[in-house]
């Protein structure tokens, strides 16, 4: 994470071959209205359940989107070489016609061993155990099936990046 003008940002790389899915990521992770909705829900929860809790400003996302795994590898490598690596990478498992997300994740892991990698797929043809073997370590690896809630995924990424 990095801070700019007293606002924390999570640097996020997303790769999916479906342009509509990339648009959903852009909206869920970059939409100011969504951020305001999350703040309102936090305030309501604090009011209803824990009035002594301070409302924490959630990080925003600095998102870069790619439509192929090879592009994601190039972008991740350039960011790491510039000393500004990504905090998290979200990869679709299948991204024809190029390399799949698992191979992209494996190569990105070699570039940056600390990045959190999230695999998202509509097909469960690669078991999570296989992903753990090919893209270790397991504690920096997450897996979600489509269809999914992009808003919930955004919240989960904040949690992933915020915890060691």
C-alpha positions as CSV (number, residue, x, y, z in Angstrom):
1,X,0.0,0.0,0.0
2,X,1.0,3.6,-0.5
3,X,-0.3,6.9,0.8
4,X,-1.1,10.0,-1.2
5,X,-2.8,13.0,0.2
6,X,-3.6,11.2,3.5
7,X,-5.4,8.4,1.5
8,X,-4.1,4.9,1.4
9,X,-4.1,3.1,-1.9
10,X,-3.8,-0.6,-2.8
11,X,-2.0,-1.2,-6.0
12,X,-3.9,-3.9,-7.9
13,X,-3.3,-5.7,-11.1
14,X,-6.3,-7.5,-12.8
15,X,-6.1,-9.8,-15.8
16,X,-9.2,-11.3,-17.4
17,X,-9.9,-12.0,-21.1
18,X,-13.5,-10.8,-20.8
19,X,-13.8,-7.0,-21.3
20,X,-17.1,-6.9,-19.4
21,X,-15.5,-8.6,-16.4
22,X,-12.7,-6.0,-16.5
23,X,-15.3,-3.3,-16.5
24,X,-16.9,-4.8,-13.4
25,X,-13.5,-4.8,-11.7
26,X,-13.0,-1.2,-12.6
27,X,-16.4,-0.2,-11.2
28,X,-16.1,-2.3,-8.0
29,X,-12.6,-1.3,-7.2
30,X,-12.5,2.2,-8.5
31,X,-16.0,3.6,-8.1
32,X,-16.2,6.5,-5.7
33,X,-19.9,5.9,-5.2
34,X,-19.2,2.3,-4.1
35,X,-16.5,3.7,-1.7
36,X,-19.2,6.0,-0.2
37,X,-21.6,3.2,0.1
38,X,-19.1,1.2,2.0
39,X,-18.4,4.1,4.3
40,X,-22.1,4.5,5.0
41,X,-22.5,0.8,5.8
42,X,-19.5,1.1,8.2
43,X,-21.1,4.1,9.9
44,X,-24.4,2.3,10.2
45,X,-22.7,-0.8,11.7
46,X,-20.8,1.3,14.2
47,X,-24.0,3.0,15.2
48,X,-26.0,-0.2,15.6
49,X,-23.4,-2.5,17.1
50,X,-20.3,-0.7,18.4
51,X,-20.6,3.0,19.1
52,X,-17.1,3.2,20.6
53,X,-15.4,2.1,17.3
54,X,-13.7,4.7,15.2
55,X,-14.7,4.7,11.5
56,X,-11.6,3.9,9.6
57,X,-11.2,5.4,6.1
58,X,-10.9,2.4,3.7
59,X,-8.1,2.3,1.2
60,X,-8.8,3.1,-2.4
61,X,-7.5,1.0,-5.3
62,X,-5.0,2.0,-7.9
63,X,-6.0,-0.5,-10.6
64,X,-4.3,-1.7,-13.7
65,X,-6.2,-4.0,-16.0
66,X,-4.9,-6.4,-18.7
67,X,-6.8,-8.8,-21.0
68,X,-4.0,-11.5,-21.2
69,X,-1.7,-13.3,-18.8
70,X,1.4,-12.3,-20.7
71,X,0.5,-8.6,-20.4
72,X,0.0,-9.0,-16.7
73,X,3.5,-10.6,-16.3
74,X,5.1,-7.6,-18.3
75,X,3.2,-5.1,-16.2
76,X,4.1,-6.8,-12.9
77,X,7.8,-7.0,-13.9
78,X,7.9,-3.4,-14.9
79,X,6.3,-2.3,-11.6
80,X,8.7,-4.5,-9.5
81,X,11.7,-3.2,-11.4
82,X,10.5,0.4,-10.8
83,X,10.4,-0.4,-7.0
84,X,6.6,0.0,-7.0
85,X,5.3,-3.6,-7.0
86,X,1.6,-4.5,-6.8
87,X,0.0,-5.4,-3.5
88,X,-2.4,-7.9,-5.1
89,X,-3.0,-9.5,-8.5
90,X,-6.3,-10.9,-9.6
91,X,-6.1,-13.5,-12.4
92,X,-8.7,-15.3,-14.4
93,X,-7.6,-19.0,-14.6
94,X,-8.5,-19.3,-18.3
95,X,-7.5,-16.5,-20.7
96,X,-7.4,-17.9,-24.2
97,X,-5.6,-17.6,-26.6
98,X,-2.6,-16.9,-24.4
99,X,-1.1,-18.4,-21.3
100,X,-3.5,-19.2,-18.5
101,X,-3.7,-17.4,-15.3
102,X,-2.0,-20.2,-13.4
103,X,1.1,-19.8,-15.5
104,X,0.9,-16.0,-15.3
105,X,0.6,-16.3,-11.5
106,X,3.6,-18.6,-11.3
107,X,5.7,-16.2,-13.3
108,X,4.5,-13.2,-11.3
109,X,5.3,-15.0,-8.1
110,X,8.9,-15.5,-9.2
111,X,9.0,-11.7,-9.9
112,X,7.4,-10.8,-6.6
113,X,7.3,-13.5,-3.9
114,X,5.2,-11.3,-1.5
115,X,2.4,-10.3,-3.8
116,X,-1.1,-11.6,-2.9
117,X,-2.5,-13.6,-5.8
118,X,-6.2,-14.2,-6.3
119,X,-7.5,-16.7,-8.8
120,X,-11.0,-16.2,-10.1
121,X,-12.6,-18.8,-12.4
122,X,-15.9,-19.9,-13.8
123,X,-14.5,-23.4,-14.3
124,X,-13.1,-25.5,-11.5
125,X,-10.8,-27.6,-13.7
126,X,-7.7,-26.6,-11.6
127,X,-8.1,-27.6,-8.0
128,X,-7.0,-25.2,-5.3
129,X,-4.4,-27.8,-4.1
130,X,-2.8,-27.7,-7.6
131,X,-2.7,-23.9,-7.5
132,X,-1.0,-24.0,-4.2
133,X,1.7,-26.3,-5.6
134,X,2.3,-24.2,-8.8
135,X,2.1,-20.8,-7.2
136,X,3.4,-21.1,-3.6
137,X,3.2,-20.0,-0.8
138,X,-0.4,-20.9,0.1
139,X,-0.8,-18.0,2.6
140,X,-0.4,-15.5,-0.3
141,X,-2.9,-17.3,-2.5
142,X,-6.7,-17.0,-2.7
143,X,-9.4,-18.6,-4.9
144,X,-12.9,-17.4,-5.9
145,X,-15.5,-19.0,-8.2
146,X,-17.5,-17.0,-10.7
147,X,-20.1,-15.7,-10.5
148,X,-18.9,-13.6,-7.6
149,X,-19.7,-10.4,-5.8
150,X,-17.1,-7.9,-7.0
151,X,-17.9,-5.7,-4.0
152,X,-17.2,-8.6,-1.6
153,X,-14.0,-9.4,-3.5
154,X,-12.9,-5.7,-3.1
155,X,-13.5,-6.0,0.6
156,X,-11.6,-9.3,0.8
157,X,-8.6,-7.8,-1.1
158,X,-8.5,-4.9,1.5
159,X,-8.4,-7.6,4.2
160,X,-5.7,-9.7,2.4
161,X,-3.4,-6.7,1.9
162,X,-3.9,-5.3,5.4
163,X,-3.0,-8.6,7.1
164,X,0.5,-10.0,7.0
